[in-house]
């Protein structure tokens, strides 16, 4: 008799169904696993045998063969323990065969039969829903997987609970979706003294998902401003939360019993490798740009990142996805993020202060910011100079708008964009608009077009820069509550390119 259970193997954020076949036949006693398993999967036989012994289930003196089909698909990870045990119990007629066949299972077994949480419960639940099967997983992974409403999720604490559930002795209730709550407004924008222009640019960037670069002396508040960005962004929609959490599930970041509706904020150090930023390594794992999907990627000290790492950002910033190509894997990950970067004007940082700048000024600034290539610089919609704050201003009481007031305007602007792009698949914010869609929503009036044409000729605006100015102007008009893009909107959008032209 051949018993079957089902599990998944991961290829990026996709979960491919794997059929676990178990045959108990006469012959020399043994326990073998075939089907291109890695070391962790091959060791499952010892964990399964020990877990069954803990339940006082003795294996027969026969040959046990477990096949993981399709046999040419590499099987990696410890989550194959539970489906192997499930198919073996069905082959020994301890569990009903039809119950095992109607289940997608994943989980790691301890030697005493307890189920340990594993990576990828959310993508596995998606695969189970598509195959119209239930998902059996460790209890700790249940709240995460239950977010997929199309599949019944059973979270078991041990292999003994699984046996009692499928034999009807003690049914396990389905898992409920879990949500992690957090306070995105813990850092308030009102804490930042001065820097009104940078705050305005931060609001525009949050409203339209526009990439932003801040250039200023050390201590001027660049990192402080960036840390306030999460408090300006609206919560993830259910669809966005599912997209983001699938990547975080594969990376092992969902370890608090559920998923979060807060937008991710990733800030890798400038010594991070290309594989850490873009993705790669063993199994072509997602990198920081994918972990920041639907959120913010903050690169502090941008010129200090290796040139090769910065250049790899050019294509993902444009397309919203990245192909991690390795000799044994070609995996595509989504990475639609808001790129927020900060840089000093030169190596010493005090180019704008004659009393503190080095003797090589202004050539030192050109050399330092020259590490950022022109094509990458052209992809920043907003470029802001962040001047130093005077000591006298630091003693003043907090003033200006807080994160809550700005976030309310950002949320209204994003609601307008959602309604605007409802009939355009793949478009969510103004930063995504291109081609015909951009012409339809962001064409300025006659006065605005005249301003844009004159500025484009004067500063040598590229075609990409021209379109990015239009997108920013559309976002400014949304924040202003205007249906049309007018001259003041275009003028403000253009100002964020002229400042950079002088600085860089």
C-alpha positions in Angstrom: 0.0 0.0 0.0 1.2 3.5 -0.9 0.0 6.3 1.3 0.2 9.9 0.3 0.4 13.3 2.0 1.3 16.7 0.6 3.7 19.5 1.5 5.4 22.3 -0.4 8.9 23.3 -1.6 9.7 27.0 -1.9 10.9 28.8 -5.0 11.0 32.4 -4.0 7.6 33.4 -2.7 6.0 30.6 -4.7 5.2 27.3 -2.9 5.2 24.3 -5.2 3.2 21.3 -4.2 5.2 18.2 -3.3 3.6 14.7 -3.0 5.0 12.6 -0.2 4.6 8.9 -1.0 5.2 6.3 1.6 5.4 2.5 0.9 5.9 -0.2 3.6 7.0 -3.4 1.9 8.6 -6.7 2.8 12.4 -6.8 2.6 15.4 -5.8 4.6 14.3 -3.4 7.4 15.3 0.1 6.6 14.0 3.7 6.3 15.0 5.6 3.2 14.0 9.0 1.7 14.4 9.6 -2.0 13.4 12.5 -4.3 16.4 14.8 -4.2 16.4 15.6 -0.5 19.1 17.8 1.2 20.8 16.9 4.4 18.0 18.4 6.6 15.4 16.3 4.8 17.5 13.1 4.9 17.8 13.5 8.7 14.0 13.6 9.0 13.9 9.8 9.2 15.7 9.9 12.6 13.5 12.6 14.0 10.3 10.8 12.7 11.5 7.5 14.2 12.2 9.1 17.6 8.9 11.0 17.6 6.9 7.8 16.9 8.8 6.0 19.7 7.7 8.8 22.0 4.1 7.9 21.1 4.8 4.2 21.7 4.4 3.5 18.0 6.9 0.9 16.8 8.0 0.7 13.2 7.5 -2.7 11.6 10.5 -4.8 10.5 9.9 -3.9 6.9 11.4 -1.7 4.3 10.0 1.9 4.5 10.5 4.1 1.4 9.5 7.7 1.2 9.5 9.4 -2.1 9.2 13.2 -2.5 7.7 13.9 -5.9 8.5 15.5 -8.3 11.9 13.8 -7.9 13.8 16.4 -9.9 12.8 19.3 -7.6 15.3 20.0 -4.9 13.8 19.6 -1.4 15.3 21.8 1.4 14.4 22.5 5.0 13.2 20.8 8.1 9.5 21.3 7.3 9.3 17.9 5.6 9.3 16.1 9.0 5.5 16.4 9.6 4.3 15.3 6.1 6.7 12.3 6.1 5.4 11.3 9.5 1.8 11.8 8.3 2.2 9.6 5.2 4.0 7.0 7.3 1.2 6.9 9.8 -1.3 6.5 7.0 0.7 3.7 5.5 0.7 1.9 8.8 -3.1 2.4 8.9 -2.9 4.4 12.1 -4.4 7.5 10.4 -7.1 7.4 7.6 -5.5 7.5 4.2 -8.1 10.0 2.9 -7.3 12.4 5.8 -3.6 12.5 4.9 -4.3 13.0 1.2 -6.6 15.9 1.9 -3.9 17.8 3.9 -0.9 20.0 3.1 1.4 19.6 6.0 4.6 21.3 7.1 6.5 21.3 10.4 9.6 20.2 12.2 9.5 17.4 14.7 11.5 17.3 17.9 12.7 14.0 19.3 9.8 13.9 21.8 7.2 14.6 19.1 6.6 18.3 19.7 6.1 20.4 16.6 8.5 23.3 16.0 7.6 26.4 14.0 9.0 26.6 10.5 9.5 29.2 7.7 6.9 29.7 4.9 3.6 28.9 6.6 1.9 31.7 4.8 2.9 30.7 1.2 2.1 27.1 2.1 -1.4 28.2 3.1 -1.8 29.9 -0.3 -0.8 26.6 -2.0 -3.2 24.6 0.1 -6.1 27.0 -0.7 -5.3 26.7 -4.5 -5.3 22.9 -4.2 -8.5 22.9 -2.0 -6.8 21.2 0.9 -6.5 21.9 4.6 -3.1 23.0 6.0 -1.6 21.3 9.0 1.2 23.2 10.7 2.7 23.8 14.1 0.5 25.8 16.5 3.0 28.7 16.6 2.6 29.1 12.8 -1.2 28.9 12.8 -2.1 32.6 13.3 0.2 33.5 10.5 -1.2 30.9 8.0 -4.8 31.6 9.0 -4.7 34.9 7.1 -5.4 32.9 4.0 -9.1 32.6 4.2 -9.4 29.9 1.5 -7.9 27.1 3.5 -8.7 25.6 6.8 -5.6 25.8 9.1 -5.0 23.3 11.8 -2.3 24.3 14.3 -1.1 21.3 16.3 1.3 21.4 19.3 2.6 17.8 18.8 2.5 14.7 16.7 0.2 13.2 19.3 -2.3 16.0 18.8 -2.2 15.3 15.1 -3.0 11.6 15.7 -5.8 12.4 18.1 -7.2 14.9 15.7 -7.4 12.7 12.7 -8.7 9.7 14.7 -11.5 11.8 16.1 -10.4 11.5 19.8 -9.6 15.2 20.2 -10.4 17.4 17.2 -8.3 20.6 17.0 -10.2 23.8 16.3 -9.1 25.8 13.3 -6.5 28.5 13.9 -7.6 32.2 14.0 -5.7 34.9 12.1 -3.2 36.8 14.4 -2.3 40.4 14.0 0.7 42.1 15.6 -0.1 45.6 16.8 2.4 48.3 17.0 2.6 52.1 17.3 3.9 53.7 14.1 3.7 57.2 15.6 6.1 56.5 18.5 8.4 59.0 16.8 6.6 62.2 16.0 7.4 64.6 13.3 6.9 67.5 15.7 10.1 66.4 17.5 12.2 67.7 14.5 13.1 71.3 15.0 13.1 73.4 11.9 13.7 71.6 8.5 10.2 72.7 7.2 11.2 72.1 3.6 12.5 68.6 4.3 9.3 67.8 6.2 7.3 68.9 3.2 9.3 66.7 0.9 8.8 63.8 3.4 5.0 64.3 3.1 5.1 64.3 -0.7 7.3 61.2 -0.7 4.9 59.4 1.6 1.8 60.4 -0.4 3.0 59.3 -3.8 5.7 56.8 -3.0 8.4 59.0 -4.5 12.1 58.2 -3.9 13.9 60.9 -1.9 17.5 61.9 -1.2 18.5 64.2 1.6 21.9 65.9 1.5 23.2 67.7 4.6 25.9 68.1 7.2 26.3 65.6 10.0 23.7 66.2 12.8 21.3 68.2 10.6 18.5 65.7 11.2 18.5 63.5 8.1 18.3 60.2 10.0 15.8 61.7 12.5 13.6 62.7 9.6 13.8 59.3 8.0 12.8 57.6 11.3 9.6 59.6 11.2 8.5 58.2 7.8 6.7 55.1 9.2 4.4 57.4 11.2 3.3 59.2 8.0 2.4 56.1 6.0 -1.1 54.5 6.1 -1.4 50.9 7.3 -1.0 48.1 4.8 -4.2 47.0 3.0 -5.1 43.4 3.4 -3.7 42.6 0.0 -0.5 44.4 0.6 -0.2 42.8 4.1 -0.4 39.4 2.5 2.2 40.2 -0.2 4.6 41.6 2.3 4.1 38.9 4.9 4.7 36.1 2.4 8.2 37.4 1.9 8.7 37.9 5.6 7.5 34.4 6.3 10.2 33.0 4.0 12.8 35.1 5.8 11.7 34.0 9.2 10.6 37.4 10.4 7.0 36.4 11.4 7.9 35.0 14.8 5.3 36.9 17.0 2.2 34.8 16.2 0.7 36.7 13.3 1.3 39.4 10.7 1.7 43.1 11.0 -0.3 45.8 9.2 2.6 48.3 9.7 4.6 49.1 6.6 8.1 47.6 6.8 11.0 50.0 7.4 14.4 48.5 6.5 17.7 50.3 7.1 20.7 48.1 6.2 24.2 49.2 7.1 26.4 50.5 4.3 28.7 47.5 4.7 25.9 45.1 3.7 26.8 42.8 0.8 25.1 42.7 -2.6 23.4 39.4 -1.6 22.1 41.0 1.6 20.6 44.0 -0.3 19.4 42.4 -3.5 18.9 38.8 -2.4 20.9 35.6 -3.0 23.0 33.2 -0.9 22.0 29.7 -0.4 18.5 29.1 -1.8 18.4 32.6 -3.3 16.8 34.2 -0.3 15.1 37.6 -0.4 17.2 40.7 0.2 16.5 44.0 2.0 14.8 45.5 -1.1 12.3 42.7 -1.1 11.9 42.8 2.7 11.0 46.5 2.2 8.2 45.6 -0.3 5.3 48.0 0.2 7.3 49.9 2.8 10.5 52.0 3.1 14.1 51.2 2.3 16.4 53.7 4.1 20.0 53.9 3.0 22.0 56.1 5.3 25.4 57.3 4.2 24.5 56.4 0.6 27.9 57.2 -1.0 29.5 54.8 1.4 27.7 51.8 -0.1 29.8 49.8 -2.6 29.3 51.1 -6.1 28.3 47.6 -7.4 25.5 47.4 -4.8 24.2 50.9 -5.7 24.1 50.1 -9.4 22.0 46.9 -8.8 19.3 49.1 -7.4 18.6 50.9 -10.7 16.5 48.2 -12.3 14.4 47.2 -9.1 13.6 50.9 -8.4 12.1 51.2 -11.9 10.3 47.8 -12.3 9.3 47.0 -8.7 10.7 43.5 -8.9 14.1 41.8 -8.9 15.3 38.6 -10.5 17.8 36.8 -8.2 19.8 34.7 -10.7 22.2 32.1 -9.5 23.7 28.9 -11.0 21.1 26.7 -9.4 18.1 29.1 -9.0 16.3 31.9 -10.8 13.9 33.4 -8.4 11.7 36.5 -8.9 10.8 38.7 -5.8 8.6 41.8 -5.7 10.3 44.9 -4.4 8.0 47.9 -4.8 9.5 50.1 -2.1 10.0 53.8 -1.3 13.8 54.5 -1.4 14.8 57.0 1.2 18.5 57.9 1.2 20.8 60.3 3.1 24.3 61.6 2.3 26.8 64.1 3.6 27.8 66.8 1.1 31.4 65.6 1.2 33.6 63.2 3.1 34.2 65.5 6.1 30.6 66.6 5.9 31.1 70.3 6.3 31.3 71.5 2.7 28.8 74.3 3.2 30.6 75.7 6.3 33.7 77.7 5.2 35.1 77.6 8.8 35.1 73.8 9.0 35.3 72.5 5.4 38.6 70.9 4.2 41.1 72.6 1.9 39.8 70.6 -1.1 36.4 72.3 -1.2 34.4 72.2 -3.5 36.2 69.5 -5.4 35.8 67.1 -2.4 32.0 67.4 -2.6 32.1 66.6 -6.3 34.3 63.5 -5.7 32.2 62.3 -2.8 28.8 62.6 -4.3 30.2 61.4 -7.6 30.2 57.9 -6.1 26.4 58.0 -6.8 26.1 57.5 -10.5 24.1 59.9 -12.7 21.5 57.2 -13.7 20.9 56.3 -10.0 20.7 60.0 -9.0 18.2 60.6 -11.8 15.8 58.0 -10.2 15.3 60.2 -7.1 12.1 62.2 -7.5 12.9 64.5 -4.5 16.3 65.8 -3.6 16.5 68.0 -0.6 19.3 70.0 1.1 19.0 69.7 4.9 20.9 72.6 6.4 22.3 72.5 10.0 19.9 73.6 12.7 21.1 76.6 14.8 21.6 76.0 18.6 19.1 78.7 19.4 16.4 76.8 17.5 17.0 73.7 19.6 15.9 75.5 22.7 12.5 76.5 21.2 9.4 74.4 22.1 8.1 71.9 19.6 6.1 73.5 16.9 4.6 72.7 13.5 2.4 69.8 12.6 2.8 66.4 14.1 2.8 63.0 12.4 -0.9 62.5 12.9 -1.9 65.6 11.0 0.5 64.9 8.1 -0.5 61.2 8.0 -4.2 62.2 7.7 -3.4 64.3 4.5 -1.2 61.4 3.2 -4.0 59.0 3.7 -6.5 61.2 1.8 -4.1 61.6 -1.0 -3.6 57.9 -1.3 -7.3 57.3 -1.2 -7.6 59.6 -4.3 -4.9 57.6 -6.0 -6.6 54.3 -5.3 -9.8 55.6 -6.8 -7.9 57.0 -9.8 -6.0 53.8 -10.7 -8.9 51.4 -9.9 -9.1 50.5 -13.6 -5.4 50.1 -14.1 -4.0 46.8 -12.9 -0.6 47.1 -11.3 -0.9 50.8 -10.6 -1.4 51.9 -7.0 0.4 55.2 -6.4 1.4 58.1 -8.6 5.0 56.9 -8.7 3.7 53.8 -10.6 2.1 55.8 -13.4 3.7 55.8 -16.8 2.9 56.1 -20.5 -0.7 56.7 -21.3 -1.8 56.6 -17.7 0.6 59.3 -16.8 -0.5 61.5 -19.6 -4.1 61.1 -18.5 -3.7 62.0 -14.9 -0.6 64.4 -14.8 -0.7 66.6 -17.8 -0.3 70.2 -16.5 -2.2 73.2 -17.6 -0.7 75.7 -20.1 1.1 77.7 -17.5 2.4 74.6 -15.8 3.7 73.2 -19.1 5.4 76.5 -19.9 7.3 76.4 -16.6 8.3 72.8 -17.0 9.5 73.3 -20.6 11.6 76.3 -19.6 13.2 74.6 -16.6 13.8 71.4 -18.6 15.8 73.4 -21.1 17.8 75.3 -18.5 18.9 72.4 -16.3 19.0 69.7 -18.9 16.2 67.5 -17.6 16.2 63.9 -18.9 13.1 62.2 -20.2 13.0 60.1 -17.0 13.4 63.3 -14.9 10.6 65.0 -16.9 8.2 62.2 -16.1 9.2 62.1 -12.5 8.5 65.8 -12.2 5.0 65.2 -13.6 4.4 62.4 -11.0 5.5 64.6 -8.1 3.4 67.5 -9.4 0.4 65.1 -9.5 1.0 64.1 -5.9 1.3 67.7 -4.8 -2.0 68.5 -6.5 -3.6 65.5 -4.7 -2.3 66.9 -1.4 -3.8 70.3 -2.4 -7.1 68.7 -3.3 -6.9 69.8 -6.9 -8.2 67.8 -9.8 -5.8 69.4 -12.3 -2.1 69.9 -12.2 -1.5 73.6 -12.1 1.5 75.9 -12.3 2.2 76.1 -8.5 2.3 72.3 -8.3 4.7 72.0 -11.2 6.9 74.8 -9.8 7.2 73.1 -6.4 7.9 69.7 -8.1 10.6 71.3 -10.2 12.2 73.0 -7.2 13.3 69.6 -5.9 15.3 69.0 -9.1 16.9 72.5 -9.2 18.2 72.3 -5.7 20.0 69.0 -6.5 21.4 70.4 -9.7 23.2 73.1 -7.7 24.3 70.7 -4.9 25.4 67.9 -7.1 
